[in-house]
Amino acid sequence: MTTHPLRTERGGPQTASNVTDLPFKPQLVRAVFRDVTSLHVSRPAARAAASVTRTVLAEIIDAARSAAAEEARKRLIPKDLISAIDRNVEVEVGSAWYLHSPTFHGLMGELRNADGALVSLRERRGARTPRGVAGAHRFEAGVRRLLGSRGVRAVPAMVRDLDGIASVFLTALAGDAAKVVREGGVKRFGTVSLMVPGEPAAGPPLRHPLLALSTRRGDGRTVHEDDVLAAVTMQLFGDLGQRAITEAAEMARNTSAN
């Protein structure tokens, strides 16, 4: 799909109360991790993963809300999701969901094999349904809570898409966090800079200690908070990735203070 790296409106700064109010409960996060790995998941790691997923979904919802407002609508519909992704390449996450959602049919482009034959959508999906797609229904309650906290409602088809994106994203995040544990640190990551034509290039991204990790501390049987935050650098980039790390770290500080 074609995306354009334009910036969307941002919500206001998170307060201590809404930073610690997670729509995706740690129990759900642990269930997703169990689908992916046999490693133990610490409570701080589960909370960090829930916080990061909330940050990503809130960004998508806010961008979709802006698209709906341009048409004086108060309920989000699937085309608002397309608009959100088109306007901000950072929120194009959970892409495994796109092959299974009617919203994205016709937007995925053509794929041909080595012989030049067109690969059908059924072939591209594969014989097995990805874990994140199969478990998307578990996210509905959290998505509806998050929609309410952002002051919007959504039609059922839009809710299902948000469920799927949240599920696929968190499943991938869990897999990368487990990889960080197995490999002893972040072995592979890159950086991506977005530029808007006609505007000056942005300054260097904010540095976070996790971006420099090559080794990790701790046992090899448990996913810790730092493992989840290191996995964020493999899943997200740009402002969204930095904000996800910052908000998760802020939530951890508030939790410790309480």
N, C-alpha and C positions, 0 to 999 in steps of 0.2 A: 504494500500500500504506500501511497505517496504521503510523506509527512513534511511539514514546513516548520522549521525551528523558530516559531514566533513565541513570544512570552505570553503567558496567560496571567490573569489577575491572581494575586496571592491572597490567602486569608490573613487575618491579623495574627499577631504573635500569640502562641499558645500560652495559656495561664497554667498555674500549677494544678488547678482543679481538673481542667479538661485534658491535660497531659497525662494524668494518672487514670482517667476514665477511659478504659479500653473497650471498644465495641466487640473486639475479637478476644474472647477470654483465653487465659493461659491453658485451660483444659482442652480447648479446641486446637490450640497450637501444638500441644503435646501429642494429640491424636494425629495431626498431620506429620509430625516428626516420626511417630511410630510407623507410619506408612512408608517412610523413606529409609529409616536407619534404626538399628537396634541400640544405638548409643543412648545413654541416659541424657536427659535434657534438664539442666538446672532451672530453678524458678526464675532467676534473673534473665536467663537466655530466653525462656518462654515469653516473659514480659517484653523483652527487647524485640523479639520477632513480631509480637502482636502490635507493638508501637510502630514498627517500620511498615507493616501492612496497612495500618490505619493511615499513616502519612501518605502512602501511595494512593490509597482509595480516596482520601479527602482531596488530594490534588486533582484527581480525575473528576470527582463530583463537582468541585468548584469550577473547573473549566467547562464542564457540561452545563452547569447552572448559568454561566455567562452566555453560552450559546443559546440556551432556552430564553434567557431574558431578552435577547435581541429580537425574538419573535413574540415577546410579551406572553410567554408561557410559564406556568408555575410548576408543571410536571415534566420531568425529564423523560425523553423518548430515545430510542436507540440512535437516531441520527445525531443527537447531542453528544453521544459517546464518540462517534466518528469525528465530529467537529473538534472535540477535546484532544483527540490523538493527532489530528491534522495540524492543530495550532501549536502543539508542544510535543516534540519528539521524545522528550524525557518520560512521558507517561505511556509510551508504547511498551507496556510490560504484559506478562502473561500471554505471550503470543500463541502458545499452544492452544489457547481457548478459541482463537479466531477461526480455526479450521472447523470448529464444532458449533459455531453460533451463526444463525441465519443473518444476523446483523452484518457480518463481514463477507457473506457470499457475494462473489463478483468483484470484491475489492482486493483479493489476494494475488491477482495477476496470474499469468500462465506459467506453468512449470513443465519443461520437456525433459525427457530422459536422454541418454547418450545417443540414441538412434533418432532423436528429433521428434519422437512421438509425444503427444500431449499426455501428461500425467493427470489422471482424474482426481477429483476431490476425495473420493473414497480411498484411492491409493495413497494420497498424501496423508490422510488421517492415519493409515496403518490399520492393522488387524486388531490391535489392542487399544482400549480407551485409556489415555493417560490418567494417572492417579488423581491429579489435580482436577481434571474434568469430571471424573466419576464422583469426586467428593464435593462438588461445588455447592450442592444443596445445603451443606452444613453451615455455610456462611450467610444464609439469608437473614437470620435474626440480627447478626452483627451489621450487615449492610443496611438493613432498615433502621437500626439505631443510629448509624453514622449519617444516613440521609436526613433523619430527623434533627440531628445535632447541627447539620449544615443548613437547616431551614428549608429543605426541599422534599418533594415526593417524586416518585418515579413509577412509570407503568411497569407491569410485571415483566415484560421482555427486557427492559432496562435493568431491573433488579437482578434478573437471571444473568445478564452479562457481567454486572458488577460482582455477583457471586462467583462466577467462573474466573474472572480476572484475579480476584483476591485469592481463590483457591490455588490456581496455577502458579501465581507469583509466590505464595508462601511455600508451596511444595518445592519450587525451584530454590528458594532461599534456604529451606531445610537441607536440601541436597548439597548445596554449596557449603553450608556450615559444617555438615558432616565431612565434607572433603577437606576443609581447613583442619579439622581434627586429625583425619587420617594422614594428611600430608605434612602435618606439623607447622602449618602456616599458610599464608597466601603465596602461592607459587606463580600465579598468572593473573595479571590484571593490566588494564591500560587506562588511559584517560581520554576523554572526548571533550572538545571545546566547541560550543555552539556560537555561531556568528550570525548576526542579522545584517543583510546587505545595507550599506549606507551608514551603519553605526560602528563606532570604534570597537576594536577587539577588547573583550573583557580582560581584567587583570588575572593573575594566576589564581587558581582555586584555593580555597582555604585548606590548609594542611591539617590532617588528623593523624594522630600517631598510628592508627591502624593501616594507613596507606603505605607505611614503610615497613610493615611486618613481613619478615621472611621466616621467622620461627615463632612458635607459640609456647607458652608455659602451661603447666597443668597436665593432668593425666590424659591418656588416650582413650578413655572410656566415657567421657562426659563432654557434652556440648555446653560451653560456657557463654556468657554474655559477649565477651570479646570475639568469640568465634562467629556469633551471629552478625555482629557489627562488621567484622572482616568480610563476611559473605555479602554484605550490602555493597561493598566496593566491587564485587563481581557481578552484581545484578543491576545496580543503578549507577548513574553518572550525573555530572553537572550539579545544579542547585538542588535538585530533588534528592539525590544521594546524600549530599552534605546535610540537608535539612533532616532527612530520615535519621541519620546518625546523631545529629545534635538533639533532636527531640527524644530519641531513645535514651540518650545519656542523661538528659534533663529529667526524664521520668524515673530513671534509676536513682538519681540524687534525691528526688522528692520522696521516693519510696523508702530510701535509707533514712531520711530525716524523720519520717513518720514512724 
